[in-house]
Amino acid sequence: MHRLVVGAAIVDGGRLLAAQRAEPPALRGGWEFPGGKVDPGESEHEALVRECQEELGVQVVVGRQVGGDWPLGNGYLMRVWLASIESGVPAPLEHLALRWLAAHELYDVDWLPADLPIVATVEKLLWGGA
């Protein structure tokens, strides 16, 4: 059985929010989509809203899903949704840094390998690909 992780492709003003991992040590410094594990009894959307509040200090509105199930390894699957900020300003509460990336900057950060194909899918959805 897979453990589900949710991620938010937060878009604002034509830019995508990337978050730099602080933990665990093996992933520290890599860039990812904000999000985290779905807790028992919690819907995927509820988990995504909660994780964005905990990690970034923002309330998000969840939009359409990006692709299907993205394997992360170690029995984890990630599902990602486009999201927009309803209130708050993103802050790196649990990350080393945050960065807003325009279409031409999407690959300027060192994305975690599992997130790279998701970045490409978001790119096609938002900007029609390179």
N, C-alpha and C positions, 0 to 999 in steps of 0.2 A: 504494500500500500504506500502511496506517495503522500508526503507532507506538502501542503500547499502554501506557497508564498505569493503575495500580491505585490505589484509594483505600480507606481504612478508615473506616467509620462506627462509631467506638468508642463503645459504650454501657456505662454503669456507673451503677447506682442510679437508673435512669430519666432519666439525663442523657446528652447527646451531646457528644463532644469536638470542638471547633473549633480550628483552628490558623491563626495569622496569618502570612502570607507575609513573608519577609525579602527574597527575590530572585525573579525579576529585578526591576529598578527599576520596570518598567511594572506589575507585580503587587504590589509592596511595600505592605503594610498591609491587603490584602484577606484575607478569611477563607476557608479551604478545609478539605477533608478531608485528613488526613495521607496520604501515599503518594508514589508516584513511578513512574518508568519501569521496565518489565520488561526485564531484561538478557537478552542472547542465551543460550539454553540453560536459562533459569530459568522455572519455572512461575509462573502468576499468583499463586498462594497463597504460594509461596516469596518472590516479590518483595514481596508485602504484608507478610509477617513481617519480612523484612530491612529494608524501609523504616521500619516502626514501631520497630524496634530502633535504626536509625541516627538517625531524626528525633526520637524520643521517649524512647528508652532503656527500652522495655517489650517484653515478649514477649506476643504476642496469639494468641488462638484465633480462626480465621476461621470465620464462620458463613455464612448464606445471602446470595446475591447480591441487590443492590438494583437492580431494573430490568434493563436490558440494556446496550447500548453507548451511552455519553454522548459526543457529539462535543465536542471542545475547540477545534477549529480548528487550522490549520497542520499538518494531517495526523495529529493525535492523537485517539485514542479513549480514554475512561476507563471502567473497570469498577470498581464499588464493592461492597464486602461489609460486612455487619454484622460486628463483631468485639468481643471482650471481652478484657480484660486478664488474662493468666494470672499474670504477675509483673512487679514494678516499679511505679514511680510516674511518670506522664508528665511529662517536662520539655521545655521548648522548646529542644532542642539545635540545631535548624536553623531555628527560627521566631522571630518577635519575641515571641510570647505564645501561651498556650493558654487556653482557656476552656471550662468545662463548662456546657452550656446545658440547662435544663429545658424541657419542652414549650412553656411560655408565653414562653420567652426565645429560641426558635430564630431569630427574625428581629431580635434585638437587636444583631447584628454585621453588618458590611458584607460579606456573602458575595460571592465572585467570581461574575460572571454565569453562568459555565458550571456552577457548583456549586448555584445556586439551585433548578433543577428537581429535583436529587438530594435537596436538603434537604426539599422538599415530599414526595417519595416516601418518604423515611425517616420523616417525620412521620406519613404515613398508615400505614406499616407498624407503627410503634411506638405511636402514640397515636390512630389512627383519623382523623387530620386535624383541622383546627380547625373 
